[in-house]
Amino acid sequence: MQVELCCSHCGCKFAAAPETPAVEVLDRMAEEGPWYALGDGATFEDMIFSALFACGTIRCSECGEEASVNEESLGRLTMEVLGSW
């Protein structure tokens, strides 16, 4: 299953498998667009989770609007963490 960052405002998207190594994700982000607001982590899923935990949102690299994250297990994990606050 893939994790996808998607902006409903401008349609910009970035997707990778959750277990994709961070180095590969960073290389792709540099080539395809600067999703630079992602957090630290060993995998793409970790990077997204870290950014959501620290900031609450991830902004679109193109227009700056809030991007949505689509993937069932990531959403479930995020809800568990937010529920424990």
MDAnalysis code that builds the backbone (N, CA, C; Angstrom):
import MDAnalysis as mda
import numpy as np

u = mda.Universe.empty(255, n_residues=85, atom_resindex=np.repeat(np.arange(85), 3), trajectory=True)
u.add_TopologyAttr("name", ["N", "CA", "C"] * 85)
u.add_TopologyAttr("resid", np.arange(1, 86))
u.add_TopologyAttr("resname", ["MET", "GLN", "VAL", "GLU", "LEU", "CYS", "CYS", "SER", "HIS", "CYS", "GLY", "CYS", "LYS", "PHE", "ALA", "ALA", "ALA", "PRO", "GLU", "THR", "PRO", "ALA", "VAL", "GLU", "VAL", "LEU", "ASP", "ARG", "MET", "ALA", "GLU", "GLU", "GLY", "PRO", "TRP", "TYR", "ALA", "LEU", "GLY", "ASP", "GLY", "ALA", "THR", "PHE", "GLU", "ASP", "MET", "ILE", "PHE", "SER", "ALA", "LEU", "PHE", "ALA", "CYS", "GLY", "THR", "ILE", "ARG", "CYS", "SER", "GLU", "CYS", "GLY", "GLU", "GLU", "ALA", "SER", "VAL", "ASN", "GLU", "GLU", "SER", "LEU", "GLY", "ARG", "LEU", "THR", "MET", "GLU", "VAL", "LEU", "GLY", "SER", "TRP"])
u.atoms.positions = np.array([
    [0.833, -1.170, 0.000],
    [0.000, 0.000, 0.000],
    [0.886, 1.243, 0.000],
    [0.469, 2.293, -0.674],
    [1.237, 3.526, -0.734],
    [0.690, 4.575, 0.222],
    [1.574, 5.432, 0.668],
    [1.192, 6.627, 1.405],
    [1.275, 7.760, 0.398],
    [0.271, 8.623, 0.394],
    [0.242, 9.714, -0.568],
    [-0.026, 11.033, 0.136],
    [0.776, 12.034, -0.196],
    [0.503, 13.402, 0.217],
    [-0.230, 14.038, -0.953],
    [-1.355, 14.650, -0.687],
    [-2.188, 15.173, -1.766],
    [-2.763, 16.529, -1.359],
    [-2.661, 17.509, -2.250],
    [-3.215, 18.828, -2.002],
    [-4.524, 18.963, -2.772],
    [-5.612, 19.164, -2.049],
    [-6.904, 19.311, -2.713],
    [-7.052, 20.693, -3.350],
    [-6.201, 21.625, -2.970],
    [-6.266, 22.977, -3.518],
    [-5.669, 23.057, -4.928],
    [-4.455, 22.518, -5.111],
    [-3.796, 22.632, -6.422],
    [-3.599, 21.287, -7.121],
    [-3.853, 20.171, -6.425],
    [-3.746, 18.852, -7.038],
    [-2.358, 18.233, -6.998],
    [-1.388, 18.887, -6.378],
    [-0.034, 18.350, -6.278],
    [-0.058, 17.073, -5.434],
    [0.699, 16.048, -5.865],
    [0.736, 14.768, -5.146],
    [2.156, 14.242, -5.045],
    [2.417, 13.491, -3.971],
    [3.673, 12.786, -3.799],
    [3.350, 11.482, -3.100],
    [3.764, 10.356, -3.671],
    [3.427, 9.052, -3.099],
    [4.649, 8.145, -3.059],
    [4.678, 7.287, -2.047],
    [5.714, 6.270, -1.910],
    [5.180, 5.201, -0.968],
    [5.765, 4.032, -1.032],
    [5.398, 2.972, -0.095],
    [5.825, 3.400, 1.310],
    [5.061, 3.028, 2.340],
    [5.379, 3.456, 3.704],
    [6.784, 3.098, 4.157],
    [7.292, 1.959, 3.708],
    [8.605, 1.500, 4.162],
    [9.756, 2.005, 3.282],
    [9.484, 2.896, 2.328],
    [10.530, 3.450, 1.475],
    [11.560, 4.162, 2.348],
    [12.855, 3.840, 2.168],
    [13.895, 4.476, 2.988],
    [13.894, 5.996, 2.830],
    [14.185, 6.684, 3.917],
    [14.172, 8.150, 3.919],
    [15.103, 8.734, 2.866],
    [16.254, 8.119, 2.652],
    [17.208, 8.630, 1.662],
    [16.580, 8.642, 0.272],
    [15.876, 7.586, -0.073],
    [15.208, 7.515, -1.372],
    [14.103, 8.569, -1.475],
    [13.343, 8.739, -0.395],
    [12.268, 9.739, -0.377],
    [12.856, 11.134, -0.563],
    [13.935, 11.442, 0.159],
    [14.553, 12.762, 0.041],
    [15.073, 13.010, -1.366],
    [15.663, 11.997, -1.998],
    [16.126, 12.128, -3.384],
    [14.964, 12.420, -4.322],
    [13.870, 11.687, -4.158],
    [12.692, 11.899, -5.005],
    [12.070, 13.262, -4.768],
    [12.036, 13.697, -3.499],
    [11.468, 15.011, -3.198],
    [12.281, 16.108, -3.865],
    [13.590, 15.950, -3.885],
    [14.449, 16.939, -4.524],
    [14.208, 16.980, -6.038],
    [13.926, 15.829, -6.633],
    [13.691, 15.745, -8.072],
    [12.283, 16.189, -8.461],
    [11.272, 15.778, -7.670],
    [9.880, 15.981, -8.037],
    [9.239, 17.208, -7.401],
    [9.803, 17.716, -6.357],
    [9.213, 18.860, -5.667],
    [9.599, 18.846, -4.211],
    [9.741, 20.002, -3.629],
    [10.296, 20.108, -2.277],
    [9.289, 19.891, -1.156],
    [8.959, 18.658, -0.887],
    [8.131, 18.375, 0.297],
    [9.057, 18.428, 1.502],
    [9.680, 19.575, 1.667],
    [10.724, 19.764, 2.661],
    [10.208, 19.810, 4.093],
    [8.913, 19.936, 4.285],
    [8.367, 20.081, 5.627],
    [8.171, 18.745, 6.332],
    [8.638, 17.657, 5.743],
    [8.523, 16.364, 6.410],
    [9.510, 16.292, 7.560],
    [9.182, 15.485, 8.557],
    [10.039, 15.347, 9.733],
    [11.124, 14.308, 9.542],
    [11.890, 14.097, 10.595],
    [12.950, 13.088, 10.582],
    [12.332, 11.706, 10.712],
    [13.000, 10.722, 10.140],
    [12.558, 9.343, 10.260],
    [13.342, 8.448, 9.333],
    [13.261, 7.165, 9.594],
    [13.993, 6.190, 8.793],
    [13.250, 5.817, 7.513],
    [11.921, 5.978, 7.522],
    [11.103, 5.631, 6.355],
    [10.165, 6.791, 6.035],
    [9.505, 6.714, 4.878],
    [8.547, 7.727, 4.464],
    [7.433, 7.858, 5.499],
    [6.914, 6.747, 5.981],
    [5.860, 6.765, 6.986],
    [6.347, 7.450, 8.262],
    [7.576, 7.153, 8.690],
    [8.139, 7.794, 9.876],
    [8.259, 9.300, 9.686],
    [8.685, 9.727, 8.497],
    [8.862, 11.147, 8.206],
    [7.519, 11.885, 8.274],
    [6.479, 11.278, 7.719],
    [5.148, 11.890, 7.748],
    [4.629, 11.926, 9.183],
    [4.743, 10.816, 9.886],
    [4.266, 10.752, 11.262],
    [4.974, 11.794, 12.122],
    [6.277, 11.925, 11.962],
    [7.059, 12.893, 12.730],
    [6.576, 14.319, 12.460],
    [6.332, 14.641, 11.194],
    [5.849, 15.981, 10.842],
    [4.458, 16.233, 11.412],
    [3.577, 15.248, 11.321],
    [2.223, 15.412, 11.856],
    [2.250, 15.553, 13.374],
    [3.086, 14.781, 14.020],
    [3.181, 14.833, 15.478],
    [3.716, 16.189, 15.937],
    [4.723, 16.721, 15.233],
    [5.353, 17.979, 15.628],
    [4.529, 19.207, 15.244],
    [3.911, 19.172, 14.055],
    [3.250, 20.370, 13.527],
    [1.735, 20.255, 13.396],
    [1.235, 19.050, 13.321],
    [-0.199, 18.855, 13.140],
    [-0.644, 18.833, 11.691],
    [0.153, 19.398, 10.789],
    [-0.172, 19.410, 9.360],
    [1.090, 19.300, 8.535],
    [0.902, 18.975, 7.266],
    [1.971, 19.029, 6.269],
    [1.462, 19.955, 5.179],
    [2.262, 20.926, 4.800],
    [1.874, 21.909, 3.787],
    [2.316, 21.470, 2.405],
    [1.524, 21.814, 1.402],
    [1.832, 21.514, 0.007],
    [3.085, 22.272, -0.415],
    [3.942, 21.616, -1.152],
    [5.177, 22.247, -1.613],
    [4.916, 23.273, -2.706],
    [3.785, 23.177, -3.382],
    [3.478, 24.086, -4.486],
    [2.745, 25.341, -4.031],
    [1.678, 25.191, -3.254],
    [0.825, 26.331, -2.934],
    [0.795, 26.696, -1.452],
    [1.340, 25.834, -0.595],
    [1.384, 26.130, 0.833],
    [0.138, 25.758, 1.615],
    [-0.894, 25.290, 0.919],
    [-2.109, 24.864, 1.616],
    [-1.862, 23.529, 2.317],
    [-2.744, 23.180, 3.242],
    [-2.610, 21.923, 3.969],
    [-2.808, 20.733, 3.034],
    [-1.872, 19.801, 3.064],
    [-1.964, 18.585, 2.256],
    [-2.584, 17.480, 3.100],
    [-3.294, 16.592, 2.448],
    [-3.861, 15.456, 3.169],
    [-2.937, 14.256, 3.013],
    [-3.020, 13.355, 3.977],
    [-2.235, 12.129, 3.965],
    [-3.220, 10.986, 3.819],
    [-3.001, 10.133, 2.831],
    [-3.909, 9.028, 2.569],
    [-3.198, 7.693, 2.702],
    [-3.595, 6.915, 3.687],
    [-3.144, 5.540, 3.871],
    [-3.712, 5.053, 5.184],
    [-4.358, 3.940, 5.170],
    [-5.117, 3.456, 6.320],
    [-4.279, 3.270, 7.582],
    [-3.147, 2.589, 7.485],
    [-2.383, 2.308, 8.702],
    [-1.776, 3.569, 9.284],
    [-1.349, 4.509, 8.459],
    [-0.797, 5.754, 8.959],
    [-1.874, 6.544, 9.684],
    [-3.055, 6.600, 9.116],
    [-4.158, 7.304, 9.759],
    [-4.520, 6.683, 11.089],
    [-4.519, 5.377, 11.150],
    [-4.840, 4.678, 12.393],
    [-3.782, 4.978, 13.458],
    [-2.503, 4.938, 13.075],
    [-1.419, 5.223, 14.001],
    [-1.498, 6.661, 14.496],
    [-1.748, 7.588, 13.620],
    [-1.849, 8.998, 13.997],
    [-2.992, 9.215, 14.977],
    [-4.135, 8.596, 14.716],
    [-5.278, 8.745, 15.611],
    [-4.989, 8.163, 16.992],
    [-4.236, 7.064, 17.039],
    [-3.872, 6.479, 18.331],
    [-2.995, 7.438, 19.137],
    [-2.021, 8.064, 18.457],
    [-1.119, 8.992, 19.141],
    [-1.883, 10.231, 19.590],
    [-2.693, 10.796, 18.698],
    [-3.450, 11.995, 19.061],
    [-4.439, 11.698, 20.182],
    [-4.975, 10.492, 20.203],
    [-5.906, 10.104, 21.252],
    [-5.256, 9.953, 22.613],
    [-3.944, 9.762, 22.631],
    [-3.249, 9.596, 23.907],
    [-2.784, 10.903, 24.508],
    [-3.001, 12.031, 23.834],
    [-2.589, 13.342, 24.368],
    [-3.403, 13.732, 25.514],
])
